[in-house]
Amino acid sequence: MNSRWPKIMLMSGLTSAWLLYDIATATETPRQAVAILQYALLACALIGLVGSIVMAAAEK
């Protein structure tokens, strides 16, 4: 597989895992703007992960 999709899968997966860990282990409630930003970034990372998996599967 000589495309960019595995790299995007790796980056999106790591970003999703890091954000999930950060949200789950928060010791205090973040401000509303920060929480919205974290959830928006998590949503984008998960969409990127799913999209890259689909695109990589479509190339095979």
MARPA-259097 format. One record per residue: residue in one letter; residue number from 1; y, x, z of N, C-alpha, C, O, CB in turn. Coordinates in pm, 1 decimal, m for minus. Atoms other than C-alpha are relative to their C-alpha. Glycine has a CB too. Layout:
REM residues N
<"A" NUM <Y X Z> <Y X Z> <Y X Z> <Y X Z> <Y X Z>>,
...
***
This chain:
REM residues 60
<"M" 1 <m116.6 85.2 0.0> <0.0 0.0 0.0> <123.7 90.4 0.0> <154.3 156.0 99.6> <m0.7 m97.3 122.9>>,
<"N" 2 <m113.5 m91.0 14.7> <305.0 183.4 m124.2> <130.0 m79.3 m11.9> <207.0 m59.6 m105.9> <m19.0 91.3 m123.4>>,
<"S" 3 <m121.3 80.2 3.5> <580.0 m64.2 m45.4> <74.2 11.4 132.2> <31.6 83.2 222.7> <m32.7 m146.7 m30.8>>,
<"R" 4 <m81.0 m6.7 m122.4> <843.4 m115.7 218.9> <m44.0 m101.3 104.9> <4.9 m96.4 217.7> <146.1 m22.3 m33.4>>,
<"W" 5 <37.2 106.5 m93.4> <671.9 m414.8 384.0> <m66.4 50.3 127.4> <m37.0 m3.7 234.0> <m91.7 m96.2 m68.0>>,
<"P" 6 <56.5 m47.5 m127.9> <461.0 m216.6 635.0> <105.8 55.5 94.9> <95.8 38.3 216.4> <m104.4 107.1 m26.3>>,
<"K" 7 <m107.4 m52.9 m84.6> <775.3 m41.9 759.4> <80.3 m112.9 62.6> <118.3 m106.1 179.5> <92.5 91.7 m81.2>>,
<"I" 8 <m74.6 114.4 m52.5> <955.8 m373.1 795.6> <m82.7 m73.7 104.5> <m29.4 m120.2 205.2> <39.9 m95.9 m114.0>>,
<"M" 9 <88.2 62.4 m100.1> <652.9 m519.9 975.6> <5.7 76.8 131.0> <16.1 16.7 238.0> <m145.6 m6.3 m51.5>>,
<"L" 10 <m3.8 m82.7 m120.6> <655.6 m229.0 1219.8> <131.9 m15.3 73.9> <133.4 m35.6 195.3> <m23.0 146.2 m35.4>>,
<"M" 11 <m131.0 11.8 m64.4> <1029.3 m246.3 1285.6> <20.5 m138.8 59.5> <70.7 m150.8 171.2> <111.3 30.5 m100.2>>,
<"S" 12 <m17.0 135.9 m50.5> <1028.7 m626.0 1323.0> <m90.2 m25.7 120.5> <m48.6 m89.4 217.2> <m29.6 m101.8 m110.4>>,
<"G" 13 <91.7 17.7 m112.6> <724.8 m620.1 1549.9> <47.7 70.9 125.1> <43.5 15.0 234.7> <m137.3 49.6 m36.5>>,
<"L" 14 <m50.7 m74.2 m115.6> <869.1 m350.8 1774.0> <125.7 m64.2 57.9> <142.2 m71.2 179.6> <29.2 144.4 m39.0>>,
<"T" 15 <m122.6 65.4 m45.8> <1205.1 m526.7 1790.4> <m32.3 m129.1 73.6> <26.5 m158.2 177.7> <93.4 m28.6 m118.4>>,
<"S" 16 <40.1 124.7 m65.8> <1039.1 m858.0 1875.7> <m61.1 27.6 136.6> <m28.7 m39.4 234.6> <m99.6 m77.3 m87.5>>,
<"A" 17 <64.2 m33.4 m127.3> <825.9 m698.7 2145.5> <102.7 46.9 102.0> <97.3 8.2 218.7> <m106.9 107.9 m20.3>>,
<"W" 18 <m103.2 m50.7 m92.0> <1125.1 m518.0 2295.2> <88.6 m113.6 51.3> <120.3 m118.8 170.2> <86.6 106.8 m70.0>>,
<"L" 19 <m84.8 110.9 m43.0> <1338.6 m833.5 2299.9> <m75.4 m95.3 92.3> <m19.5 m143.1 190.9> <53.2 m75.9 m121.4>>,
<"L" 20 <79.4 84.9 m88.8> <1057.6 m1041.6 2449.9> <m15.2 63.1 137.7> <m3.7 m5.4 239.4> <m137.7 m26.6 m60.8>>,
<"Y" 21 <11.2 m70.3 m127.7> <1005.4 m778.0 2718.8> <132.3 m5.2 76.0> <134.2 m29.4 196.7> <m42.8 146.1 m22.3>>,
<"D" 22 <m131.9 0.1 m62.3> <1378.7 m760.9 2787.0> <34.1 m137.2 57.4> <87.2 m147.4 168.0> <106.3 42.4 m101.2>>,
<"I" 23 <m28.4 135.8 m46.6> <1410.4 m1138.9 2815.5> <m90.1 m36.3 117.1> <m44.7 m97.9 213.4> <m18.0 m101.5 m114.3>>,
<"A" 24 <96.2 38.9 m103.1> <1096.6 m1176.3 3028.3> <20.1 73.9 131.4> <m11.6 20.5 237.7> <m139.7 23.5 m49.4>>,
<"T" 25 <m12.0 m79.0 m122.5> <1180.7 m901.5 3276.4> <142.9 8.0 52.0> <173.4 91.3 137.3> <m52.1 138.9 m23.8>>,
<"A" 26 <m139.0 m2.3 m47.2> <1549.7 m976.9 3325.2> <3.9 m39.0 147.5> <m58.8 m136.6 188.8> <89.4 m96.0 m84.6>>,
<"T" 27 <m7.7 27.2 m143.5> <1635.1 m966.3 3694.3> <115.8 m92.5 35.1> <122.7 m144.1 146.6> <13.4 129.8 76.9>>,
<"E" 28 <m109.5 92.6 m24.6> <1950.1 m1172.1 3660.8> <27.1 m77.1 m128.3> <m7.5 m31.7 m237.3> <127.7 74.9 48.6>>,
<"T" 29 <m29.3 83.6 115.8> <2066.6 m1446.3 3429.7> <116.9 60.9 m78.3> <223.4 86.0 m21.9> <32.9 m146.0 44.1>>,
<"P" 30 <m110.4 m56.4 77.6> <2273.5 m1305.1 3143.2> <105.0 m106.7 m30.7> <80.9 m226.6 m16.5> <m52.5 62.1 m130.7>>,
<"R" 31 <m102.7 94.1 41.2> <2595.8 m1459.4 3029.6> <m50.4 m78.6 m119.6> <m141.0 m34.9 m190.6> <132.3 72.7 m33.3>>,
<"Q" 32 <47.6 88.5 106.0> <2557.1 m1742.2 2782.5> <10.1 65.7 m136.9> <m80.3 50.2 m219.0> <78.7 m129.9 0.9>>,
<"A" 33 <m16.6 m64.8 130.5> <2690.5 m1539.5 2489.0> <m107.6 106.3 m22.7> <m159.4 119.8 m133.6> <139.9 63.4 m10.9>>,
<"V" 34 <102.9 m103.2 11.8> <2447.0 m1255.6 2558.3> <m137.1 m64.1 m21.2> <m216.9 m15.5 m101.3> <m1.6 90.0 125.6>>,
<"A" 35 <127.5 69.2 16.1> <2155.6 m1496.7 2591.8> <m14.2 m57.0 m140.3> <m121.0 m47.3 m200.7> <m13.5 m111.5 103.4>>,
<"I" 36 <2.7 53.4 136.8> <2244.3 m1665.9 2262.9> <m23.5 111.9 m99.4> <m100.7 95.6 m193.9> <131.2 m73.7 m32.9>>,
<"L" 37 <18.4 m114.3 88.8> <2267.9 m1326.1 2094.6> <m143.6 51.6 6.3> <m202.0 83.1 m97.3> <97.9 112.0 36.4>>,
<"Q" 38 <137.6 m47.3 m14.0> <1929.5 m1218.3 2233.7> <m98.3 m93.4 m69.7> <m188.0 m47.3 m140.3> <m36.6 13.4 147.6>>,
<"Y" 39 <90.6 95.1 64.2> <1756.6 m1536.1 2118.6> <19.3 m2.8 m151.6> <m77.4 m20.5 m225.7> <21.2 m139.7 57.7>>,
<"A" 40 <m23.6 m4.8 144.0> <1922.2 m1516.9 1776.5> <m63.3 125.3 m60.9> <m124.1 118.3 m167.7> <151.0 m3.6 m29.9>>,
<"L" 41 <63.2 m122.8 48.2> <1809.6 m1154.9 1734.5> <m151.8 m10.7 2.4> <m218.9 38.0 m88.6> <45.0 119.2 83.8>>,
<"L" 42 <144.2 20.5 m7.2> <1459.1 m1249.3 1847.4> <m47.8 m89.1 m114.7> <m149.9 m60.8 m177.3> <m38.7 m61.8 135.1>>,
<"A" 43 <36.4 88.5 110.9> <1448.2 m1533.3 1594.8> <3.7 74.6 m133.3> <m86.7 59.4 m215.5> <94.1 m121.2 m4.9>>,
<"C" 44 <m9.0 m77.4 124.4> <1563.7 m1302.0 1315.8> <m113.2 101.8 m11.6> <m169.6 119.9 m119.5> <135.0 71.6 m7.9>>,
<"A" 45 <108.6 m97.6 2.6> <1308.9 m1037.1 1410.7> <m134.1 m67.0 m28.1> <m215.6 m13.0 m102.9> <m6.1 75.8 132.5>>,
<"L" 46 <125.3 70.9 24.6> <1026.1 m1291.6 1416.9> <m7.6 m53.0 m143.1> <m114.2 m51.1 m204.6> <m15.6 m115.0 99.0>>,
<"I" 47 <m3.2 44.4 139.7> <1134.3 m1436.2 1081.1> <m26.5 118.0 m92.2> <m99.7 105.0 m190.3> <135.9 m65.8 m34.1>>,
<"G" 48 <25.4 m120.3 80.1> <1141.5 m1082.4 939.6> <m144.8 43.7 6.7> <m201.3 87.0 m93.7> <89.0 113.4 45.9>>,
<"L" 49 <140.7 m37.4 m15.2> <795.4 m1012.1 1078.5> <m90.1 m91.7 m82.0> <m176.7 m44.8 m155.9> <m40.9 m4.4 148.0>>,
<"V" 50 <82.5 95.7 74.8> <643.1 m1328.4 934.7> <23.4 15.7 m150.1> <m71.6 13.7 m228.4> <31.0 m145.1 44.2>>,
<"G" 51 <m30.8 m16.2 142.1> <820.9 m1281.4 603.1> <m60.9 126.3 m59.4> <m111.7 124.0 m171.5> <149.5 1.9 m20.3>>,
<"S" 52 <56.7 m124.0 52.6> <708.1 m922.8 564.3> <m152.2 m6.4 m6.8> <m213.0 51.8 m96.7> <43.1 118.3 85.9>>,
<"I" 53 <145.2 18.4 6.2> <349.1 m1018.0 645.9> <m37.0 m81.7 m122.9> <m132.1 m48.7 m193.7> <m52.2 m69.0 128.2>>,
<"V" 54 <26.6 85.1 117.6> <360.1 m1290.4 380.3> <21.7 79.2 m129.3> <m58.8 69.8 m222.0> <91.5 m126.1 1.5>>,
<"M" 55 <m28.0 m76.8 122.5> <516.3 m1058.0 122.1> <m104.2 108.5 m21.8> <m144.3 133.4 m135.5> <139.9 62.8 6.4>>,
<"A" 56 <103.8 m102.9 12.3> <264.2 m782.1 194.1> <m131.2 m61.7 m44.1> <m204.6 m2.2 m123.0> <m18.9 74.4 132.8>>,
<"A" 57 <124.3 67.2 39.4> <m21.6 m1030.2 161.2> <7.5 m47.4 m144.9> <m94.0 m50.0 m214.5> <m28.7 m119.4 93.3>>,
<"A" 58 <m16.1 46.8 137.0> <121.1 m1161.8 m166.7> <m13.9 113.1 m100.9> <m47.9 88.1 m216.6> <134.3 m67.2 m16.4>>,
<"E" 59 <11.7 m114.7 90.7> <121.2 m810.2 m317.0> <m143.9 40.6 m23.7> <m174.9 101.9 m125.8> <76.8 117.6 54.6>>,
<"K" 60 <139.8 m45.5 12.5> <m250.0 m757.0 m261.0> <m74.3 m77.1 m105.5> <m192.5 m51.6 m128.8> <m72.8 m13.0 132.3>>,
***
